[in-house]
Amino acid sequence: MAGYNWQKIFKAKTEKELIQIYSGESSLNFEAEIYAGLELKNRNFDFQTIDRIHQQKIIQLERDIDECKFLNYTNSKYFRNQLLALIGIFFIIFNLVNREIQNQLDSGIYYRYLFYIIILLINILIAKLLFERFKRKKHQTIDEKTKLLKMMKDD
C-alpha cells in the first residue's frame, strides 16, 4: 500500500479531479481512491456525494467478499485456464521428447498412457496450487480494501 504520498499529491488536485478519482473513474488503485475521498472530506466537500460514493464502494466490497466465499477451484475460470495452459505446455514437452523415449522402450503404448495420466495429475496439482495463491491474493486485497474503507469512515 505504500509508495506514494497520496495526501500530499491530492492537496494540489481540484475537487472535480478528486471526485473522479474517488468514484473510480481513473486508473488509480483503490488506496488512491480512498485518499482522494479523505481529501474531499478535509475540504468539507458535499458529504452526501462522498457518502453515496462510499456506499457504492462498500456494496462492491461486499460483492467481492461474497464471491470470495464461494470461490473454489471447481467453478473457477482461473483454475480451468491454468490447467489448460499447463496441460498444453506438458504435452508440447512430451511430444518433443516422445521419440527418444519410444525408441528406448518396447512397450511404448502403455508407457504413453501412464505418462498422460501422470501429466494430467501433475497439471491438476499445479493448477490447484496456483488457484490457492490467486485466492490468497484476492483475500489480501479484500482485507486491504476493508481497512481503507474503515479509515475513510473513521476520519
Buried (B, 14 or more C-beta within 10 A) or exposed (E): EEEBEBEEBBEEBEEEBBBBBBBBEEEBBBBBBBBBBBBBBEEEBEEEBBEEBBEEBBEEBEEBBEEEEEBEBEEBEBBBEBBEBBBEEBBEEBEEEBEEEEEEEEEBEEBBEEBBEEBBEEBBEBBBEBBEEBBEEBBEBBEBBBEBBEBBEEE
